[in-house]
């Protein structure tokens, strides 16, 4: 039986025992690993969930979750939230805008 092709043509790729959603994401992971070894990046974490909330009378209500591909500390840029994107869906665009407004952090997009 043949493996089904993904909706946007991405190919799942495994590196260091970790399966990534695309070749581009796996390649970026390898680049970040080299930066960790060079001492330019530290505290690299993969697939970090961030709650997306809205204020309501009496409480914050979670309306969704944004999952960042990578979060790390950079000597040059401080705390970085990064997403590898080949195609930006309307849902991703909305989550990005909401995340950046809520957390006051700009998502670094790579391809």
Secondary structure, 3 states (H helix, E strand, C coil): CCCCCCCCCCCCEEECCEEECCHHHHHHHHHHHHHHHCCCEEEEEEEEEEEEEEEECCEEEEEEEEEEEEEEEECCCEEEEEEECCCCCHHHHHHHHHHHHHHCCCEEEEC
